[in-house]
Amino acid sequence: MTTISDAHPDAAPDNSPRREGSPRVPYLIGRLDRALRKHIGEAVRPLGLTMQQYTALSVLARRSPLSNAQLADRSLVSPQAANEMVRLMEQRGLVMRSPDPHHGRIIHISMTDEGKRLLAECDRAAGALEACMMESLDDQQRVVLERCLRESLKALGAGLIDTE
């Protein structure tokens, strides 16, 4: 298996032809990531959340309760940033912390009913953005895109939390 460090920066793998002068896939994905962060941030800001808080609530909706370290890892922020983010969300009544009954030093974080209500509002806003982004793709193309993204994440060892 070729690793990232083995590949020449200008070489295209034999199975993925590139048109000369076209941007590399990582660049396109990076641009898409920045655009999504901007638009999702703008969509959730009127609801009083940051992009990172929305991500954390989304993570907690799928897997809860989580420790601060687990939430940080799955939300793609540092443990320190996660701790501050959780503190602010706890003050707003969106999450709650409770001690692990089997380990005195671990604190579990879970969503409150208010956090679930706010997440549902944010998901509607994010869903509208996703619909706009995907409107030019048919159902089959959407399935293929999602599969390709999942496979790319898996190849880089950054699989989704739903499958780990």
N, CA and C of each residue as an Amber inpcrd file, in Angstrom:
protein
   492
   0.8450000  -1.1820000   0.0000000   0.0000000   0.0000000   0.0000000
   0.8870000   1.2410000   0.0000000   0.6020000   2.1700000  -0.8490000
   1.3360000   3.4240000  -0.9140000   0.8460000   4.3300000   0.2030000
   1.7750000   4.9100000   0.9050000   1.3970000   5.8630000   1.9450000
   1.5600000   7.2710000   1.4070000   1.0010000   8.2120000   2.1370000
   1.0920000   9.6050000   1.7090000   2.5450000  10.0330000   1.5790000
   3.3930000   9.6080000   2.5090000   4.7950000  10.0270000   2.4520000
   5.5560000   9.3620000   1.3090000   5.0620000   8.2090000   0.7880000
   5.7100000   7.5300000  -0.3330000   5.4130000   8.1900000  -1.6700000
   4.2800000   8.8350000  -1.7910000   3.8340000   9.3710000  -3.0760000
   4.5450000  10.6820000  -3.3890000   4.9160000  10.8370000  -4.6390000
   5.4970000  12.0920000  -5.1050000   4.3910000  13.1360000  -5.1120000
   4.6380000  14.3680000  -4.6550000   3.5700000  15.3610000  -4.5510000
   2.8490000  15.6660000  -5.8530000   3.5240000  15.5190000  -6.9950000
   2.8830000  15.8330000  -8.2730000   2.3780000  14.6030000  -9.0180000
   2.6090000  13.4300000  -8.4490000   2.2220000  12.2060000  -9.1500000
   0.7680000  11.8600000  -8.8480000   0.0380000  11.5470000  -9.8960000
  -1.3350000  11.0620000  -9.7230000  -1.2780000   9.5460000  -9.7350000
  -1.9910000   8.8850000  -8.7900000  -2.0010000   7.4240000  -8.8210000
  -2.5470000   6.9420000 -10.1660000  -2.0910000   5.7580000 -10.5800000
  -2.5050000   5.2040000 -11.8750000  -4.0240000   5.0750000 -11.9930000
  -4.7070000   4.8380000 -10.8780000  -6.1540000   4.6270000 -10.9320000
  -6.9700000   5.9110000 -10.7870000  -6.3230000   7.0590000 -10.7150000
  -7.0890000   8.3030000 -10.5990000  -6.4820000   9.3780000 -11.5010000
  -6.8680000   9.3760000 -12.7620000  -6.3000000  10.3550000 -13.7020000
  -6.7010000  11.7810000 -13.3250000  -5.7840000  12.6900000 -13.5680000
  -6.0380000  14.1100000 -13.3180000  -5.8540000  14.8620000 -14.6180000
  -6.7200000  15.8210000 -14.8240000  -6.4900000  16.7420000 -15.9390000
  -5.3920000  17.6930000 -15.5200000  -4.5060000  17.9870000 -16.4420000
  -3.4270000  18.9020000 -16.1220000  -4.0020000  20.2500000 -15.7040000
  -3.4920000  20.7620000 -14.6170000  -3.9440000  22.0520000 -14.1170000
  -5.1680000  21.9770000 -13.2130000  -5.7960000  20.8160000 -13.1010000
  -6.9670000  20.7240000 -12.2240000  -6.5010000  20.5810000 -10.7820000
  -7.2680000  21.1290000  -9.8510000  -6.8520000  21.0490000  -8.4500000
  -6.9120000  19.6170000  -7.9240000  -6.0600000  19.3210000  -6.9760000
  -6.0420000  18.0050000  -6.3380000  -7.2770000  17.8390000  -5.4580000
  -7.6790000  16.5930000  -5.2980000  -8.8550000  16.2710000  -4.4840000
  -8.7130000  16.8100000  -3.0490000  -7.5620000  16.6470000  -2.3810000
  -7.4620000  17.1980000  -1.0210000  -7.7110000  18.7120000  -0.9690000
  -7.2660000  19.4240000  -1.9970000  -7.5180000  20.8600000  -2.0480000
  -9.0190000  21.1300000  -2.1580000  -9.6970000  20.4000000  -3.0450000
 -11.1430000  20.5840000  -3.2180000 -11.8960000  20.2640000  -1.9270000
 -11.4950000  19.1920000  -1.2700000 -12.1500000  18.8190000  -0.0090000
 -11.8780000  19.8740000   1.0560000 -10.6710000  20.3960000   1.0840000
 -10.3480000  21.4580000   2.0400000 -11.1990000  22.6970000   1.8140000
 -11.3590000  23.0700000   0.5460000 -12.2200000  24.2250000   0.2250000
 -13.6580000  23.9550000   0.6460000 -14.1360000  22.7380000   0.3610000
 -15.4930000  22.3620000   0.7480000 -15.6520000  22.4070000   2.2660000
 -14.6610000  21.9080000   2.9850000 -14.7000000  21.9390000   4.4520000
 -14.8140000  23.3760000   4.9600000 -14.0010000  24.2680000   4.4300000
 -14.0530000  25.6680000   4.8680000 -15.3910000  26.3120000   4.5230000
 -15.9100000  26.0140000   3.3320000 -17.2080000  26.5780000   2.9400000
 -18.3260000  26.0450000   3.8390000 -18.2970000  24.7500000   4.1100000
 -19.3230000  24.1730000   4.9870000 -19.2520000  24.7590000   6.3880000
 -18.0450000  24.8740000   6.9230000 -17.8900000  25.4530000   8.2650000
 -18.4630000  26.8750000   8.3060000 -18.1730000  27.6420000   7.2780000
 -18.6720000  29.0140000   7.2160000 -20.1980000  29.0270000   7.1620000
 -20.7790000  28.2580000   6.2370000 -22.2280000  28.2870000   6.0550000
 -22.9800000  27.6630000   7.2300000 -22.4570000  26.5700000   7.7660000
 -23.1200000  25.9740000   8.9330000 -22.9940000  26.9130000  10.1300000
 -21.8290000  27.5190000  10.2930000 -21.6570000  28.4960000  11.3740000
 -22.6650000  29.6320000  11.2700000 -22.8630000  30.1310000  10.0380000
 -23.8450000  31.2030000   9.8260000 -25.2700000  30.7120000  10.0840000
 -25.5360000  29.4350000   9.7980000 -26.8790000  28.8890000   9.9890000
 -27.2100000  28.6710000  11.4690000 -26.2260000  28.2940000  12.2630000
 -26.5040000  28.0050000  13.6800000 -26.2800000  29.2120000  14.6010000
 -25.5730000  30.2190000  14.1130000 -25.3080000  31.4100000  14.9310000
 -26.5930000  32.0810000  15.4280000 -27.6380000  32.2480000  14.5790000
 -28.8720000  32.8570000  15.0860000 -29.5450000  32.0270000  16.1880000
 -29.1800000  30.7480000  16.2670000 -29.7230000  29.8820000  17.3140000
 -28.8420000  29.8870000  18.5610000 -27.7940000  30.6990000  18.5320000
 -26.9380000  30.8660000  19.7020000 -25.8260000  29.8430000  19.8430000
 -25.4950000  29.1450000  18.7610000 -24.4390000  28.1350000  18.8190000
 -23.2980000  28.4950000  17.8820000 -22.1350000  27.9520000  18.1990000
 -21.0060000  28.0100000  17.2840000 -20.9880000  26.7090000  16.4860000
 -20.2020000  26.6900000  15.4410000 -20.0420000  25.4800000  14.6400000
 -19.5500000  24.3290000  15.5240000 -18.5880000  24.6000000  16.4080000
 -18.0320000  23.5670000  17.2730000 -19.0870000  23.0250000  18.2470000
 -19.9300000  23.9160000  18.7720000 -20.9840000  23.4650000  19.6850000
 -22.0140000  22.6080000  18.9460000 -22.3500000  23.0060000  17.7330000
 -23.2750000  22.2080000  16.9310000 -22.6810000  20.8270000  16.6690000
 -21.3970000  20.7830000  16.3280000 -20.7340000  19.5060000  16.0990000
 -20.7760000  18.6500000  17.3550000 -20.4750000  19.2450000  18.5040000
 -20.4760000  18.4920000  19.7640000 -21.8670000  17.9430000  20.0810000
 -22.9030000  18.7490000  19.8970000 -24.2630000  18.2570000  20.1370000
 -24.6120000  17.1270000  19.1780000 -24.1790000  17.2440000  17.9330000
 -24.4250000  16.1790000  16.9510000 -23.7370000  14.8840000  17.3680000
 -22.5300000  15.0050000  17.8670000 -21.7840000  13.8400000  18.3430000
 -22.5060000  13.2210000  19.5430000 -22.9180000  14.0530000  20.4820000
 -23.6050000  13.5430000  21.6760000 -24.9350000  12.8830000  21.3230000
 -25.5890000  13.3460000  20.2620000 -26.8580000  12.7410000  19.8490000
 -26.6470000  11.3090000  19.3660000 -25.4850000  11.0210000  18.8110000
 -25.2060000   9.6860000  18.2880000 -24.5910000   8.7690000  19.3340000
 -23.7900000   9.3370000  20.1980000 -23.1050000   8.5630000  21.2400000
 -23.1140000   9.3660000  22.5170000 -23.8090000   8.8720000  23.4860000
 -23.8850000   9.6000000  24.7380000 -24.1310000   8.6060000  25.8540000
 -23.5840000   8.7910000  27.0010000 -22.6910000   9.8850000  27.3930000
 -21.2590000   9.6310000  26.9270000 -20.4910000  10.7110000  26.8990000
 -19.0800000  10.6530000  26.5350000 -18.2570000  11.4030000  27.5690000
 -17.0080000  11.0020000  27.7190000 -16.0890000  11.7800000  28.5470000
 -15.6630000  13.0150000  27.7590000 -15.0470000  13.9540000  28.4230000
 -14.5580000  15.1540000  27.7440000 -13.5460000  14.7840000  26.6670000
 -12.6580000  13.8490000  26.9580000 -11.6390000  13.4430000  25.9820000
 -12.2930000  12.7940000  24.7550000 -13.2870000  11.9500000  24.9730000
 -13.9820000  11.3210000  23.8480000 -14.7250000  12.3510000  23.0080000
 -15.3960000  13.2810000  23.6820000 -16.1250000  14.3230000  22.9620000
 -15.1550000  15.1900000  22.1620000 -14.0360000  15.5390000  22.7490000
 -13.0330000  16.3480000  22.0490000 -12.5540000  15.6280000  20.7990000
 -12.2150000  14.3560000  20.9410000 -11.7100000  13.5820000  19.8060000
 -12.7460000  13.4980000  18.6970000 -13.9780000  13.2000000  19.0290000
 -15.0250000  13.0280000  18.0180000 -15.5100000  14.3590000  17.4420000
 -15.2930000  15.4640000  18.1760000 -15.6880000  16.7920000  17.7040000
 -14.5500000  17.5270000  17.0030000 -13.3890000  16.8950000  16.9610000
 -12.2160000  17.4520000  16.2750000 -11.7270000  18.7570000  16.9020000
 -11.7370000  18.7950000  18.2340000 -11.1910000  19.9350000  18.9670000
 -10.2570000  19.4020000  20.0540000  -9.4670000  20.2750000  20.6340000
  -8.5700000  19.8620000  21.7140000  -9.3880000  19.5930000  22.9790000
  -8.8590000  18.7870000  23.9040000  -9.5710000  18.5630000  25.1660000
  -9.8330000  19.8640000  25.9340000  -8.8870000  20.8040000  25.8750000
  -9.0780000  22.0860000  26.5570000 -10.2350000  22.8600000  25.9360000
 -10.2810000  22.8900000  24.5980000 -11.3760000  23.5900000  23.9100000
 -12.7090000  22.9070000  24.2060000 -12.6970000  21.5810000  24.2370000
 -13.9330000  20.8450000  24.5390000 -14.4090000  21.1580000  25.9530000
 -13.4990000  21.2430000  26.8920000 -13.8700000  21.5310000  28.2790000
 -14.5410000  22.8920000  28.3980000 -13.9750000  23.8950000  27.7270000
 -14.5660000  25.2400000  27.7500000 -15.9150000  25.2440000  27.0330000
 -15.9980000  24.5690000  25.9160000 -17.2380000  24.4850000  25.1470000
 -18.3330000  23.8150000  25.9760000 -17.9910000  22.7260000  26.6420000
 -18.9660000  22.0150000  27.4810000 -19.4120000  22.9040000  28.6390000
 -18.4680000  23.6330000  29.2270000 -18.8180000  24.5360000  30.3300000
 -19.8650000  25.5570000  29.8860000 -19.6540000  26.1480000  28.7060000
 -20.6040000  27.1350000  28.1920000 -21.9600000  26.4950000  27.8650000
 -21.9380000  25.3080000  27.2760000 -23.1960000  24.6380000  26.9410000
 -23.9250000  24.1690000  28.2000000 -23.1660000  23.8090000  29.2250000
 -23.7820000  23.4190000  30.5020000 -24.4750000  24.6260000  31.1410000
 -23.8460000  25.7930000  31.0740000 -24.4550000  27.0210000  31.6110000
 -25.7670000  27.3410000  30.9080000 -25.8770000  27.0000000  29.6300000
 -27.1010000  27.2520000  28.8570000 -28.1320000  26.1420000  29.0180000
 -27.7640000  25.0770000  29.7340000 -28.6900000  23.9740000  29.9410000
 -28.8010000  23.0260000  28.7640000 -27.7860000  23.0060000  27.8970000
 -27.8130000  22.1460000  26.7140000 -27.2150000  20.7680000  26.9780000
 -26.2810000  20.7090000  27.9240000 -25.6490000  19.4530000  28.3120000
 -25.5710000  19.3980000  29.8300000 -25.3390000  18.1890000  30.3220000
 -25.1070000  18.0330000  31.7550000 -23.9440000  17.0760000  31.9600000
 -23.2750000  17.2620000  33.0810000 -22.1540000  16.3970000  33.4320000
 -22.5580000  15.5620000  34.6400000 -22.1180000  14.3040000  34.6260000
 -22.3830000  13.4330000  35.7710000 -21.1800000  12.5070000  35.9630000
 -20.8630000  12.1970000  37.2190000 -19.7000000  11.3380000  37.4680000
 -19.9470000   9.9080000  37.0040000 -18.8890000   9.2720000  36.5240000
 -18.9510000   7.8590000  36.1550000 -19.0720000   7.0510000  37.4460000
 -20.0550000   6.1720000  37.5350000 -20.2380000   5.4240000  38.7850000
 -19.1030000   4.4310000  39.0670000 -18.3070000   4.0980000  38.0470000
 -17.2560000   3.1020000  38.2190000 -15.8490000   3.6830000  38.2320000
 -15.7280000   4.9590000  37.9000000 -14.4030000   5.5760000  37.8350000
 -14.5210000   7.0070000  38.3370000 -13.9450000   7.2690000  39.4700000
 -14.1060000   8.5530000  40.1390000 -13.6080000   9.7650000  39.3900000
 -12.6840000   9.5880000  38.4520000 -12.1190000  10.7490000  37.7750000
 -12.7940000  11.0540000  36.4430000 -13.6430000  10.1660000  35.9530000
 -14.2910000  10.3760000  34.6590000 -15.6480000  11.0370000  34.8610000
 -15.8680000  12.0940000  34.0900000 -17.1500000  12.7920000  34.0990000
 -17.8150000  12.5450000  32.7520000 -19.0560000  12.1000000  32.7930000
 -19.8090000  11.8560000  31.5550000 -20.5770000  13.1110000  31.1580000
 -20.6220000  13.3600000  29.8600000 -21.3540000  14.4980000  29.3090000
 -22.4870000  13.9470000  28.4670000 -23.6740000  14.4630000  28.6880000
 -24.8280000  14.0460000  27.8810000 -25.7040000  15.2630000  27.6140000
 -26.5700000  15.1330000  26.6120000 -27.4610000  16.2320000  26.2300000
 -28.6900000  16.2770000  27.1180000 -29.1650000  17.4700000  27.3430000
 -30.4380000  17.6690000  28.0340000 -31.5510000  17.7180000  26.9870000
 -32.7780000  17.7660000  27.4480000 -33.9020000  17.9060000  26.5170000
 -33.7920000  19.2110000  25.7350000 -33.3310000  20.2710000  26.3980000
 -33.1480000  21.5580000  25.7030000 -32.0700000  21.4370000  24.6340000
 -31.0030000  20.7100000  24.9170000 -29.9590000  20.4810000  23.9280000
 -30.4980000  19.7150000  22.7250000 -31.3320000  18.7250000  22.9800000
 -31.9380000  17.9480000  21.8830000 -32.8670000  18.8160000  21.0470000
 -33.6250000  19.6930000  21.7010000 -34.5330000  20.5850000  20.9780000
 -33.7500000  21.5370000  20.0870000 -32.6920000  22.1260000  20.6370000
 -31.8780000  23.0640000  19.8680000 -31.1470000  22.3600000  18.7320000
 -30.6670000  21.1500000  18.9750000 -30.0050000  20.3890000  17.9240000
 -30.9610000  20.1250000  16.7590000 -32.2180000  19.8120000  17.0590000
 -33.1990000  19.5670000  15.9970000 -33.3790000  20.8150000  15.1340000
 -33.3900000  21.9840000  15.7530000 -33.4890000  23.2440000  14.9870000
 -32.2580000  23.4340000  14.1000000 -31.0890000  23.1870000  14.6750000
 -29.8400000  23.3350000  13.9190000 -29.7790000  22.3320000  12.7720000
 -30.2450000  21.1160000  13.0290000 -30.2410000  20.0900000  11.9760000
 -31.1190000  20.5020000  10.8010000 -32.2160000  21.1700000  11.0760000
 -33.0640000  21.6470000   9.9730000 -32.3020000  22.6570000   9.1220000
 -31.5910000  23.5630000   9.7740000 -30.8020000  24.5650000   9.0460000
 -29.6700000  23.8910000   8.2590000 -28.9910000  22.9350000   8.8700000
 -27.9050000  22.2300000   8.1890000 -28.4600000  21.3620000   7.0600000
 -29.6400000  20.8010000   7.2480000 -30.2700000  19.9970000   6.2060000
 -30.5900000  20.8190000   4.9730000 -31.0240000  22.0470000   5.1820000
 -31.3050000  22.9330000   4.0490000 -30.0180000  23.2290000   3.2770000
 -28.9280000  23.4180000   3.9960000 -27.6340000  23.6550000   3.3610000
 -27.1970000  22.4130000   2.5760000 -27.3600000  21.2400000   3.1720000
 -27.0010000  20.0000000   2.4810000 -27.8360000  19.8200000   1.2090000
 -29.1290000  20.1080000   1.2930000 -29.9990000  19.9770000   0.1150000
 -29.5220000  20.8990000  -0.9990000 -29.1420000  22.1180000  -0.6450000
 -28.6290000  23.0700000  -1.6350000 -27.3460000  22.5410000  -2.2600000
 -26.4560000  22.0250000  -1.4310000 -25.1730000  21.5330000  -1.8920000
 -25.3310000  20.3260000  -2.8130000 -26.3210000  19.4970000  -2.5700000
 -26.4810000  18.2430000  -3.3030000 -27.5430000  18.3040000  -4.4070000
 -28.1550000  19.4530000  -4.6210000 -29.2940000  19.5270000  -5.5310000
 -28.9770000  19.1250000  -6.9690000 -27.7420000  19.2680000  -7.3920000
 -27.4100000  18.9070000  -8.7780000 -27.0850000  17.4190000  -8.9310000
 -27.0880000  16.6660000  -7.8320000 -26.7720000  15.2350000  -7.8870000
 -28.0540000  14.4120000  -7.8220000 -28.0870000  13.3350000  -8.6100000
 -29.2310000  12.4270000  -8.5060000 -28.9890000  11.4640000  -7.3400000
 -29.9730000  10.6400000  -7.0410000 -29.8740000   9.7400000  -5.8840000
 -28.6640000   8.8230000  -5.9690000 -28.4060000   8.2670000  -7.1400000
 -27.2730000   7.3620000  -7.3010000 -25.9530000   8.0990000  -7.0720000
 -25.8380000   9.3090000  -7.5760000 -24.6100000  10.0810000  -7.3830000
 -24.4090000  10.4140000  -5.9090000 -25.4940000  10.6830000  -5.2020000
 -25.3890000  10.9690000  -3.7630000 -24.8690000   9.7550000  -3.0040000
 -25.3810000   8.5860000  -3.3460000 -24.9350000   7.3450000  -2.6970000
 -23.4520000   7.1080000  -2.9880000 -23.0530000   7.3040000  -4.2350000
 -21.6550000   7.1020000  -4.6270000 -20.7650000   8.1160000  -3.9100000
 -21.1770000   9.3660000  -3.8490000 -20.3860000  10.3870000  -3.1690000
 -20.1890000  10.0170000  -1.7020000 -21.2580000   9.6490000  -1.0380000
 -21.1430000   9.2850000   0.3800000 -20.2150000   8.0790000   0.5570000
 -20.3580000   7.0670000  -0.3020000 -19.4950000   5.8910000  -0.2110000
 -18.0320000   6.2850000  -0.4350000 -17.7750000   7.1210000  -1.4180000
 -16.4020000   7.5550000  -1.6930000 -15.8150000   8.3360000  -0.5200000
 -16.6080000   9.1970000   0.0740000 -16.1190000   9.9560000   1.2250000
 -15.8170000   9.0330000   2.4060000 -16.7040000   8.0730000   2.6630000
 -16.4660000   7.1070000   3.7440000 -15.1990000   6.2940000   3.4900000
 -15.0140000   5.8440000   2.2510000 -13.8250000   5.0620000   1.9110000
 -12.5570000   5.9060000   2.0400000 -12.6330000   7.1740000   1.6730000
 -11.4770000   8.0640000   1.8090000 -11.1290000   8.2640000   3.2790000
 -12.1370000   8.4600000   4.1070000 -11.8940000   8.5900000   5.5410000
 -11.2660000   7.3160000   6.1000000 -11.7950000   6.1920000   5.7020000
 -11.2680000   4.9060000   6.1690000  -9.8220000   4.7240000   5.7440000
  -9.4960000   5.0740000   4.4910000  -8.1380000   4.9200000   3.9920000
  -7.1240000   5.7630000   4.7660000  -7.5910000   6.8780000   5.2920000
  -6.7100000   7.7640000   6.0660000  -6.7740000   7.4790000   7.5670000
  -7.5100000   6.4440000   7.9470000  -7.6160000   6.1000000   9.3620000
  -8.4540000   7.0790000  10.1540000  -9.3790000   7.7430000   9.4790000
 -10.2170000   8.7390000  10.1330000 -11.6790000   8.3840000   9.9450000
 -12.0130000   7.1380000  10.2010000 -13.3750000   6.6640000   9.9860000
 -14.4070000   7.4300000  10.7700000 -15.6570000   7.1760000  10.4690000
 -16.7550000   7.8580000  11.1360000 -17.0200000   7.2530000  12.5110000
 -17.5140000   8.0740000  13.4170000 -17.7810000   7.5820000  14.7670000
 -18.8840000   6.5360000  14.7820000 -19.7940000   6.5610000  13.8020000
 -20.8790000   5.5920000  13.7560000 -20.3770000   4.1810000  13.4830000
 -19.1990000   4.0490000  12.8890000 -18.6950000   2.7400000  12.5030000
 -17.5050000   2.2940000  13.3180000 -17.0570000   3.1160000  14.2270000
 -15.8690000   2.7670000  15.0170000 -16.2620000   2.0070000  16.2660000
